[in-house]
Amino acid sequence: MVETSQIARNCERAVVTAYQELKLVGTNDVSAFNACTTLYRIHHPESSVNEARRLVSEWIDHHVVKKEAGPTSGCDCA
């Protein structure tokens, strides 16, 4: 698992943690991604579905697929 404590944004940390935990219990990629997109939009209801999908996919790619720990681009919240 990724060390999520180094993720600065609460919404980013929530998305990455949720995705990892859903995958651990056997949820397929598409269902986990859709759940995380919904989770992001709960944190940011002003975001469009397309914007949420883009950010969620970037965060999953960065933290889960590439296992990078550095900061990512994304929303402006803390």
N, C-alpha and C positions, 0 to 999 in steps of 0.2 A: 504494500500500500504506500501511497504518497504521504509524505509528512505534511499534512494539511495545516498545521499550526503556523507555518510560515506564510500562508496566504493572507494578504492584508484585508481584502474585501469580504465582508460577512456573506454576501450573496454568492461570491465565487467559492468560498470555503464550503458553504452549504451545498452548492451544486456538485462540486467534486466529491465531497463526502457521500452524498446521496447516491451518486452514480457508482462509486466504488462499493458501497454497501448493497445496492440493488444487484450488482454483478456478482457479489459474493454469495448471494442467496439464489442465484441461477436465473435472474431476469435477463431476457434477451436484450441485445444492444438497442434496438429500436424502442422497445418499451421503456428501458432505462433512460434513454435520451429524451423521449417524450415527457416522462415524469419530471426530469430535471428542467426541461423547458418550462413546464408548468410551475415548478418551484421558483425558477427565476422570475417569472411573471407575477408571482405572489409578492416577491420582494420589490418588484418594479412593474406595477400595473400600467404605467405609462408606456412601457416598451411594446413595440409591435411583436407579433409572433415571429416574423422574419428576423428582427434584431435579436430576440431572445435565442432563436435557433443558432444564429451566427456566433453569439458570445458563448453559449453552452458548448457548441462544437469546438470553438477555439480553446476553451478551458479544458475540456476533456482531452483534446489532442495534446495540449501542452503538458498537463499534469499527469494524465493517466497513460497515454500512448507513448509520448516521448520521455516521460518521467523527469521533466525539467522542473527546477525549483525556483527559478527566477520569476520576476514579475511579468504579468501579461498586460496587454491592452484590454480595455473593457469599459465598464461603466465608471462613473465618477464618485460613487459612494465609498465610504470607508468601512 
